[in-house]
Amino acid sequence: MQPLPAPAHALPAADVVVALQSDGTWGLSEAEAKRRLHTHGTNTLTNRGGKPGWLKFLLQFNNPLLIPLLVVGAVKALLGHPRDALVIWSVTVINAVIGFVQESKAENAIAALAQSVHTEVEVVRSGARQRLASEQLVPGDLVQLEAGARVPADLRLLEGRQLQTDESALTGESMPVHKGSTAVEASAPLAERIGMAYGGSFVTKGQGMGLVVATGDDTEVGCISISLQDQVDLTTPLTRKFGRFSRSLLKLILVLAGLTFLVGLARGRGVEEMFDGAVALAVGAIPEELPAIVTITLAIGVNRMAKRRAIIRKLPAVETLGSTTVICSDKTGTLTQNRMTVQHLYGGSQAMTIEDLWPNSGRAGSTNVALQETLLAGLLCNDARPSRREGLVGDPTETALLVAADAAGIDRQDALERHPRRDAIPFASEQQFMATLHGSERILVKGSVEAVLDRCSRQLNCLGLPEDLDRSAIEAAVGAMAARGERVLAFAIGQAEASQHQLEHHHVAKDLDFLGLQGMLDPPRPEAIQAVAACQAAGITVKMITGDHLETARAIAREIGIGSSPTAVAEQLLAIDGRQLAELGLDGIAECVDRVDVFARVTPAQKLQLVQALQANGEVVAMTGDGVNDAPALKQADIGIAMGAGGTEVARQAADMLLTDDNFATIEGAVEEGRTVYLNLRKTLAFVLPVNGGASMTILLGAVFGTALPVTALQVLWLNMICSLTMSVPLAFEPVAPWLMQQPPRPPQQPLLTGGLIRRLLVVSMFNWMVIFGLFLWSTWRGSDLALARTMAVQGLVLAHLVYLVSISQLRSALQALPRLGWSAFTRAPAVLLGISGTVALQWVFSQSAAMNRFFGTAPLNWEELGICALPMLLMLPVAWLGERLDPTDG
């Protein structure tokens, strides 16, 4: 392979083929492709990498909740208390390590998930078309382009049919660019290079064939160092809410710490003692573990969704899913199995089943010329093809037509030889038909009933002779098929001239002969029926938006259960088509969109209008799509959901989430996980903040009443570490609650701290204060020294919070199910059980270890004192019950 003598866009296409030692028809051989792959490497951009690890770690300290602790530690060190400084800094370092490790895991997981959906391309090698991962492309490969595909490398176009590409990522030009095989001047700017399709752009219309001239870093995208991969961003609306909450809380804490210091001085206490008190209050009140827990919870949610075949491309989608109120779903492949099979046919004024046309069936269908021509048209006007590796490859509708023709005894290879294709008008959603020109001087048209009938003036009878078009009989046959849930395609034939080699739109605009209809069925997914019911139970409305016929959509919707009730779906009011929507106008759409559940024969523009109308009515909309023209609606929706298996690359790039199995049940599972993420974060808030509030309130009131501090700064730091490491982190691993999908969606405008949650925090904080102060005063009253009194206060609070942890976690339901399920009930909350075990072990060491006694100023407890410390566990039961009644949103 020789270097090109000039830029590829300036050379005739044939010269580029010769220079790259390829073939414009056969492409490269497999052996040559492997050799070039070894020479040029994979078709990927070099990863520029993100921030270095050391910088990511240091940035963990750039947090409003950690900076004050760093400052306090420095002051302690300067005042000659290195032990205190070491412990304070240890807390910040431990939380920074947790945040760094979990954030790195989250970034790696999200990046790996984003890369797990590979772009596949259609390549011609050794004359055979095959699908390959885009990474395997090499210079000289012959690539087929079609609408919706991402251009996988820099290509010199050899041919194009109404080909347009979106090059906005490279040129900034928002409008699609028309492409062809014409060479331009070497100095032509990139936006004017008609004969090139550049990697990273998207095919928005038409078809084409191109030769790879550059891959990986050698492409135009690689040369200007534009990464095609989304940068992983763990910032979400929820984390920003936490940021604002943290800054506000920090201001309040600093005010309270200053107040504690001043009140103590006013009561005649020493400066150093009250500085320790102020430090203890600040350390106790700051929930420094919250940022790490938020990151952990979101990362867990992303990974759980991936296991359920939902890949999150944009992290805010995790939390938005929990607020979804309406899911607008496509029908084919999402609610149905995407396995189309022809069931019924109509032609020559006869309606038959596919079995009636089986060879030697002895039925009249085998002699109906119009039906035979209908089946032949379905075979010839078709881009699907057999493959040794993959069976039938192509659109499910087109593969069903091939199966039907084969079942009727039509030999595909013989038909292609007798009727070789010369040209084609590819299918486009705007025109709703596909047309092919054949060497047998026939033009075949396949498409929607409306698009085909509008072009027909006659029809073939059962003998194959033309007669007047009986439109009413045809429409009646369409209605009968659609009522059974079948998708109906119409076929027509026209006459071409012997010398004709190109097919234009005016050739198929009128005077065609109608051949017949093929009705095919795509049965609903059983799991989709269950998922729709689950969504409806969760207060989420499911709407079907499809390009199929109205009766087909209504029949499938009735079977799946879409609508307020199975019988209500059959009402005409709840299902309308695109023509009716167009007549309603924007105001009418806004008025009907809430009460109509099935929208059929809608255009891409109408999909966007429906999403906008639902959002204007206050709904949080999840929208599925797989085509090029679905991209605007996917971007507009609050959650854009693209099909990862069968969708186009344009749709994937516009979406927030990908379904790797194209299954509606996966959406329901993702919504469930999104709700779980938010619920677990609320549980964490409900658990962590009362500990901080109780400790800080205790120190403030100790200063006000003039008593010794019930807990020291070091002991408060230990308390925070226990709560963050062993007790609150397990809440992030809580599984989906069984009742979660019986609750209505969370209002998107709901604040982080609801009124109910604030009331719960106040009640539990007051109880924590009473536990700490009560045990401290009781112990000092009976003559214990400060070390023992403080040890009992800390132990009592931790033990009480073990009960509180059980009350807000799913361990409570596991305990309730213990008589019925036995020990297997605990499998629902393994992380919380592990956290409780770790807490008990650490607290035993905290009070009973001589080394810990010396370091933290604690004292060993006897069994009587341990029993007294356990009493708050019983008192916590009614407090937890009251907190749940004040804030019932956690179940």
N, C-alpha and C positions, 0 to 999 in steps of 0.2 A: 504494500500500500504506500503510495507516494503522497507527499504533502500537496495540498491543492495549490495550483499556480496562481490563484487569485482568491479573494473572499468568495465563499460559496454562493452568496446572493448575487454576485456579479457574473457567475458562470452559467452557461446553459445547463439544464438538468442532466442531459446526456453526458456532458463532459465531467460532471461531478461523479456520476456513476462509474465512468471509466477510471477516473483518478483514484477512487476509493476501492477499485477492483471488486466491485459488487455487480449485481444484476438487477435491473429494474423490474423484473418479473419474478425471478426465482430467489432473490436475496442472497444471503450468505449460506454456506454449508454449516452444519453443526460443528464440524472440526475446526473450520476457520473462525467461527464465532468464539469457540473456546480459546483458540490461540490469541485472538485479539483481546479477549477479556483478561487473559494473563498479562498481556502487554500494556493495556491501557487502564486496567483496574475497573472496579465497579462504577456504575453510573450513580455516584453519590457525591454530595458536597462534603468537603473536609469540615469536621465539626470544629467550630471556632472555640468551643468551650465557654463556660460562664466565668463567674468570679472564682478566684483560687480559694482553696479550702480554708486557708488561714484568715482570709478576709471575711468569708462567710461566718466563721466562728466569732471573729471580733464584732461583726455586725449584730450578733445575738445580744450583745451588751447595750446596743443602741435602742434601749427600751425604757419608756418612762417609769416602769416599775422596778427596773434593776439599777438605774443610774443612782438614785438616792442611797441604795445599799452600798454601792461602791464608795460613795463619798463618806458615808458613816464609817465604813471599815477603815478608810484612810485616816479619819479623825481619831478613831480608836487607837490606831497604830502610833500616831503622833503623840497621843496622851500616855503612851507606855503600856497599852493593853494589847500586846500582840496576839494573845489567845483569842480574845473577842474579835479582833480584826480578821484573824484566820478563819474563824467559824462563819462570820458574815460574808467574807469573800467566797468561802466554800459554797454557801447557798447560791450565790450568784453564778459561780462557775458550774455547779451541778445543773442548775436550770438552763444555763447556756449550752451545756453539753447535750442535755435532753433535746432542747430546741434544734441544735445543729444536726444531731443524728436523725431526728424525725423529719426535719425539713429536707435533709439530703435524701432520705428514703423516699419522701413524697415526690421530690423533684425527679429522682431516678425512675420511680414508678410511673409518674405521669408521662415522662419523656418516652419510656419504654412502651407504654400503652399507645401513645400517639404514633410511634413507629410501627406498631404491630399491625396497623391497617395499611398494607402495601398497595401501591398503585400497580395495577396490572395493565399491560399493553398487548395489542395484537400485532404479532410480528410474522413476516413471511421468511421462512428459512427452508432452503432446498425446495422451494415451490409450494410448501404447505404452510397454511396459516396455523398459528398456535399462540396461546396466551402465556406471557412470561412476566415475571416481576420486572419492573422498570430498571432495577439495579443491574440486571443481566444484559442490558443493551450495550452494544459496541459500535464504533464507527463502521458504517457500511450496512448496518441492519436496515431492513425495509419495514417501515411501521405504518399500520393502518390507523387513520384518525377518524373519529366520528363525534357527533354532538355530545357534549357532556364530559368528554375525556380531558384529562390534563396532558399537555404536551410533555413527554417524558425526557426529552433531550433536544438539542438544536437540530432541526431537520431541514434539509433542502427538499422542497416540495416537488414531486414529480407530476402530480395531478391533483386537482381539487374540484369538487362539485358543490357549488354554492357554499364554499368553505369560508367561515369567519372565525377569528380568534380574538380573545380578550387579552391584550398585552398590557393592561393597565399597571401591573406590578413592575414592568420594565420601563414603559414610556410615560406613564401618567395619563395616557389617553383613555378616557372612560368608555368611549364607544368601541364596539367590536370592529375589527379591521378585516376587509375582504382579502382573501388570499388566492393565489394561483401559482402557476409554475414559471411565470415570467421572470427573467433576469433583469436586474437594474444596475445602475452604475455602482462602481466600487465605493464611491464616496457618499452614496445614499445613506441618510440617517436610518437608524434602526426602525423607526415607525413607518418608513416607506419601503421596506424590503418585502415586497409582495410575495416573493418566492420562498420565504423562510417562515418556519414556525419555531418559536423559541421555547426552550424548556421553562416550565413554570407558568406559561400562558395556558388558556383554556379554550377548547373548541366550543363555540356557542351555537354553531349552525353548520349543517352540511357534512360532507365526507371528504377525505383526502388520503393521499399516499405520499410518504416522505422518506428520504434516506437520511440516516443519522450521520451528521458531520462532526459533532462534538458531544462529549459526555462529561459528567461530573464537573470538576473545577474548570474544565476547558470550555464550558458553555458560557453564554452571555451572562447568565445569572452568576455563575461561578467567578467570572472575571471581575465583576463589580461587587463580589462578596456579599450578596444578598442571601441570607439563609432562608430556605423555603420552609424550615420547620418552625412552628410556633415556639416562642420562648416560654418556658415554664414560669408561671406567675402564681404564687400562692396567696396573693392579695385578693380578697373578695369583699363584697359589701359587709359581710359579717365580721371579717377581721378588721375592717375599718371602723365598724361600730365598737368593737373591743378597744381599738386604739383611742377613740374619743372617750369611751368610758374610763379607760386607764388614766388618761390625762386629767379628767375631772376628779376621779377618785384620789389621784396623787395630790392634787391641790387641797382636797378636804383633809387628807391624812397629815399633810405638813401643817395645816392650821391647827389640827387637834394635837399634834406633837408639840407645837409651840405653846399651845394653851396649857398642856400638861407641865411643861417646863416652868412656865410663869406661875401657875397655881402652886406648884411645889415650892418654888422660891418664896412666894408670898406667905406660905405656912412655915417658913423657917428651915426648910430642908436644904441640904448642901447642893452646890452647883453640880459636882460630879455625879451625885446620886440622881439628881433630877435629869441630868443629861442622859444617864443610863435609862431612866424612865421614858424619856422622850424617844430614845433610840428603840427601846423595847416596843413602845406603841407603834412607831413607824414600821418596824420590822414585822410586828404582828398583824398590822392592818394591810400591808401591801401584799396582794395576791400575785406574787411574782411568777407563779407557775402557770397562770392562765394563758399567756401567749403560746407556750409550748403545747398545752393541752388542746387549744384550738387547732393548731397545725396537725397534731396527732389525729384528732377526730376527723378532720377533713380528709386527711390522707387515708385513714381507714375506710371512710366512705367511698373514696375513689376506687380503692382496691376491691372492696366488696362488690361495687357495681360492675367492675371488670369481670369478676367471677360469674356475674349474672348476665354477661354478654352485653353490657352497656359501657362503652368507653367514653369517658368524660374528656373533652378537648379543652374546655374552658371551666376552670374550677368554680366560678360563681354558680354554674348550673347545678352543683350539688345542693346548695341551699335553696335555690329558686324552685327546684323540683318539689320541695316540701310545701310550696304555696300554690302549686298548679291547681287551677279550678276547671279548666277545659282542655281536653286532648282532642286535637283535630287529626284524625288518622286517615291515611290512604287506605284503600281496600286491598288491592292486589299484592300478595306477598306479605303484607303486614297483618291484616285480619284473616287472610286466607292462606292456603298452603303453597300458592304460586306453582301449582302443578296443573296447568290447563289441559283439559282433554275435550275433544270435540264430542258432543252428545247428540245434537240434532242438526239436520240440514234442511234447507228449503231451496228448491229450484224447479223450473218447468212446472210451476203451480202445484208442486207436490212437497209435502213435509215428511221427512223420514228420520229414523235414527241412523247412527253410523253403522249399526249391524246390518241394516237393509242394503248397504252397498258392499258388503263383504263378497269377495269372489265366490261364485257357485252357491250363493245364498238362495237362489231361486226366487228372489223377491224382485219386484218391479224396479227397485232403485238401481239395480245393476245395468238397466237399459236406458236410464234417464240421462240423455246427453247433457242437458243443462247441469245436472248434478255432477257428472263426470268432469265437465269443464270447470265447475266450481272448485272441485278438489285439485285439478291440475293447476288452476290459477293460484290456489293456496300454496302449492309446492313451488311454482316458478317465481311468483311475486313474493319473495321470501329471502331474508338474509341469514336465516339459521342454517346450520350445516352439521353433518355428522363428524365426529372426531374419534379417533382410536383411543385416545386417552380419556376423554370426558363424555363420551356418548354424543348426545345432541347438544350443540353449543349455540346459544342465541337467546332471543327474547322468548319467554315461556309461551306466549301466544303463537309465535311463529313455529316453535318446535312442535306445538300441538297440531298445527296444520300439516307438518311433515308426517307426523304419526298417523293422522287421519288418511292422508293420501296413500301411505304405505299399507294401512289396513284395508283400503279399498283395492289394492292390487296394482297401484301405479308405481312403476319402477323409476326412481329418482334419476339415476344416471342416464337411462334411456331418454327420459323427458328433457334433461338438460342438453343432450346431444341433438335432439330433434328441434328444440327451441332455445338455442344459445342466447344468453343475455347480451345485448349491445350497450344498453344504457339504463339509467334508473333515476327517478326522482325520489330521494330518501324520505322516509316518514318524518314529519315535523308536527308537533302538537298544534301549531296554528292552523295547518291545513287539514289534519285528520285523515290523511291518506298516503299511500305509497304507490308508485307506478313504475313499471318496467317495460322496456322495449326489447323485443326478441327477434332473432334472425328469421323466424317463421312468419314475419310480417304481422305480428300481433302486438298490441299494447294491452297490458293487464293492469288493472287498478284494484287495490285492496284498501279498505278503510272503514270508517264509521258508516252506518247506514245513511245518515243525513248527507255526508260528504259524497258518497258514491251515487246515491239516487239523484241528487241534484245534477249530476253529470250524464245521466242516462235518459234516452228518449225511447228506447225499445227494450225488450227482454227476449231471451231465448226460451223456446218451449221445450218440452221433454224430448222432441225430435231434433233439437238443435237449430230450429228455424226461428228467425226474428218475428216478433209480434208486438202489438201495442203494450206499453208498460202498464201493468195493473198495480199501481202504487198502493191502493187500499189493501189488496190482498197481501202484498209484501209487508206492509206495516202491521197487519194482523199477525203474520207469522213472526215478526220481530217481537211483538207484544207477548205472544205465547212463549217464546224462548226466554225472554227477559223475566217473565213471571216465574220461571223456574230457577232464576238466579244465574242464567247463562249470559256470557258476554257474546255479543253478536257482531260478526264482521260481514260486510257485504263485498261482493266481487263483480267486476265488470270487465268487458273486453272491447277493444277498439281496433281499427284497421290501420296498419302502418304502411308506408311506401317501401318498396324493395330497397331503394337507395338510402333510406333514412338510417342515420347512425347516432343521432342525438334526440333526446326526449326533452321537450320543453313543456311548461305548464299549459300553454294554449292547445297542445296536442290532446290533453285530457280534460279540457274545460267543458265539453259538451259532445252530444251525438254518440255516446257509448251504449253498448248493449249490456243490460243487466244479466248476470249469470245466476247468482244465487246467494244464499246465506249459510254461514256456519256458526252454530251456537256452541260455545264451549263453557265448561264449568270449572271454577276454581273453588273447591270446597273450603269452608271455614276451618281455621285451626281450632281444635278442641280447647287448647290452652288459652286461646284468645277469648273464647266464650266465658271462661272462668275469670279471666283478667278484666274483661269489661264489667262483669258483675261486681268484682272487687272494687273497681274504680267507682262505680255508682254507689256502692255501700260507703265509700270514703268521701262521698260528696263531690266527686269529680264527674263532670259531664263528658261523655264521649260522643264526638260527632264524626261522621264519615264524610270525607271530601274526596271525590273520585271523578275520574274522567269517563267512567262507564255509563251505560244507559241508565235512565232513571229507574226503570222496573228492575233491572239487575241489581242496582244498588239497594233498592228497597227490599228485595227478596233476601239478599245476604244480610242486611241490617236486621231484618226480622228474625233470621235464624241465629244471629249472634247475640241479639238482645239489646241492641242500641235503641235508646229512646226511653221515655218515662216508664213504659211497660211493653211487654212483647206484643200486645194487641194494638197499642197506640201507634207503633211504628207503621202499621199498615194504613193509617189514615193519610190521606193525600196532603193534609196540611203540614205534616212533619217532613216531607220530602219534596224538594223542588230541584229543577235543573238550571243549567247555565242561562238558557234563554229567558226563563222566568226571572232569574236574578238580574239580567240585563234590563228587563222591563221595569223592575222595581226601582232601579237607581240607588245611589248611595244611601239616601234617607230610608228607603224601603229595606235595604239590606241591614242597616243598623237596627231597624224595628223587628225584623223577622229572625235575625241570626240566633237569638237566644232560644226561640221556641222550635226552630227547625233543626232536626238531627241528622238529616241525610241531604247532601248537596251533590248532585250528579251532573256530568257533562260540564264541569266548570273549567274555565280557562285559567292559565297561570295568574293573570291579572285579577281574576275574581278570587282566587285563593288569598292573594294579598289583601284584597278588600275585606274578605271575611275575617281574617286575623285582626286587621285594624278595627273593624266594627266590634269584635269581641273585646278587644283591649279598651276601646272607648266606653264600653259598658262595664268596665271595672274588672274584667276577667284576667287571670294569669294564664296565658295560652302556651301549650306545648303543641308543636306542629311537626308532622312527619312529612318527608319528601325524599324523592330519589332522582328527580330529573333536573336538567339544566334550568328550566323555567321555574322550578320550585325554589331556587336560591333566594329571590326577594322575599318570599313568604317565610322561609326559614330564618332569614336575618331579622325580619320584623318580629317574629314570635319571641316570647320571653324565653322559651326553650326550643331551639331548632334541633330536630332529631333527624339525622340522615341514615340511610340504609348503608351499612358497612359492607354487606355482601353483594347486593345487586345495584346499589346506587351509583350515580355518576360522581366523578371527582369534584365537580363544581358544587354539587349539593353537600358533599362531605366538608369542603372548606368553609361553607357558609354556616354549618351546623355547630351547635354547642356539644352535642352528644351523638355518638354513632352506635347503631345496633349491629353487632357482628352477625346476628342471625335473622335480621329483618323481621322480628317477631313482636307483635303488639304486647304479648305477655311480658316481654323484657322491659317495656316502658312502665308497666304497672310495678314491676320489681324495682326499677330505678326510682320511681316516685316513693316507694316504700323505704328505700335506703336513704333518700333525701330527707324524708321526715325523721328517720332514725338519727341522722347526723345532728339535726337541729335539737331533737329531744335530748340526746346525750350531752350536748353542750349546755342545755338548760339544767340538766341534772348536775353537771359540774359546777355551774354557778350556784345552784341551790345548796351544794355541799361545801364548797370552798369559802364563799363569802361569810357565812355565819361563824366559821372558825376565826377568820380574821377580825370580824366585827366583835365577837365575844372577847378575844384577847385584848384588843385595843381599848374596848370599853372598860375592861377590868383595870387596866393600868391607869386610865384617865380618872376613874372613880377612886382608885387607891390614892392618887395624888390629891384629889379633892377632899377625901376623908382623912388624909394624913396618916394612913396605914403604910406598913412596909409593902413593897411591890409583891403581889402574889406570884408573879413569874418574872424571871429575868429575861434580858434580851436574848441570851444564848438559848434558854429554854424555849422561848417563842420561836426562834429559828429552827430548833429541833422539831417543834410542833408543826411548823410550816412544811418542813421537809417530809415528815411522816404523811401529812395530808396530801402533799402533791405527788410523792413518789409511789406510795403504796395504797392510798385510799381513793384519790380522785382520778388518777390516770386509768384505773380499771373501768371507770364509767364510760370512757371513750370506746371501749371494746364491747359494750352492751349490744346484744343482738336485737333484731327487729322485735318490737313488742307485739304480742298477738292481737291486741286491741287497736293497734295504730291505724289500720286501714278501715276502722269503723268510725273514725273521727272526721269532721269536716276539715277542709284545707286551712292552714294557718294564714291569717290575713297578712299580705306582704308588707303592710305598713306597721305591723305589730312591733312595738319597741323591744329592745333587748331585755330590759327589766320591766315586766308587766306589773300592774298593780297587785295581782295575786302573788307574784314572786317576791315583790318587795315586802308584802305582809308576812310571807313565810320567812324571809330572811330576818326580819325584825324579831319574830317570835323565837326562832331558834337561836339568834344572837343573844337575846335576853336570857334564854335558858343556859347558854354557854357561860355567860357572865355569872349567873347564879351558881353554876357548878363550880367554877374556878374560885369565886369568892367564898362560897359556902364551905368547900372542903378546906380551903386555906384557913379560914377563921376557926372552923371546928378543930383543926389540928393544932393551931396555936393556942386555942382556948384550953385544950387538954395538956398543954405544956411542951409540945413538940418544938424542935428548933426550926428555923426558917427553911433549911434544906429539905427536911422531911415534909413540912407543910406544902412547900412548892412542888415537891415530887408528887404528893397526893393530888394536888390541883391538876397537874398535867395528866397524870394517869386517869383520873376521873373523867376529864374532858375527852381523852382519846377513846376510852371504853364506851362512853355515851355515844360518841360519834360512830362507833362500829354499828350500833343499833340504828342510828340515823342513816348510815350507808345502806344497810339492809332494807330500810323502809323505802328508799327512793330507787333502789336497783331492782332488777328482775330476780334477785335472790329471794325477795319476799314471796313472789308467786311460786318459786321453786319450793320454799318451805311449806307453803299452803298445799302444794301438790304432793308433798312427801308421802302422806298415807296412801295415796292412790298410785303414784308412780315409783315409789321407793327411791333409792339413791340416784337413779337415772334422772330425777328431776333437777339435780344440781348441774347437769350438763348445759343448762341454759345460761349459767352465770359463772363459768370457770375463772374468768379474770378477777371478778370480785372476790370469789373464795380465796384465790391466791393472794390478793391484796390484804384480806383480813388475816390470813395466816402470817404473812410477812409483818404486818403491823403488830400482832401479838408478840411475835418473836423479838422484834426490835424494842418494843416497850419493856419487855422483861429485861433485856440487856441494859436499857436506859436507867432502870431503877436498881437493878441487882448487881451490876458489874462495878467493881471498885474503880476501874479506870474511868468509866463513864461518870461515876459519882464525883471523882476528882475534877474531871474536865467540865461537866455541866453544873456542878454544885448541887447534885441530887443526893438522896440517901436511900439505902435499901429498905424495903417494906416487908413487914411480916404478913402472915396470912390474914390476920384480923384487919390490918390496914388495907390490904388488897381487897378484902370483902367490902369494906366501907367504900373504896374507890369504885367498886362494881355497882353500888346502889344507883348511881345516876343512869345506868343502863335501863333500869325499870322505869325511872321517871321520864326517860326519853320517849317511851312508847306513846303516852298521851300527847306529848309535844309534837312528835312526828305525825300522829293522827290529825292533830289540829292544823299543822302546817299543810297537810294534804288537802284538808277541807278549805283552807284559805287560798290554796293555789292548786286546783284540781287538774291542771292542764297536763301534768306528767303521768296521768293515769291512776 
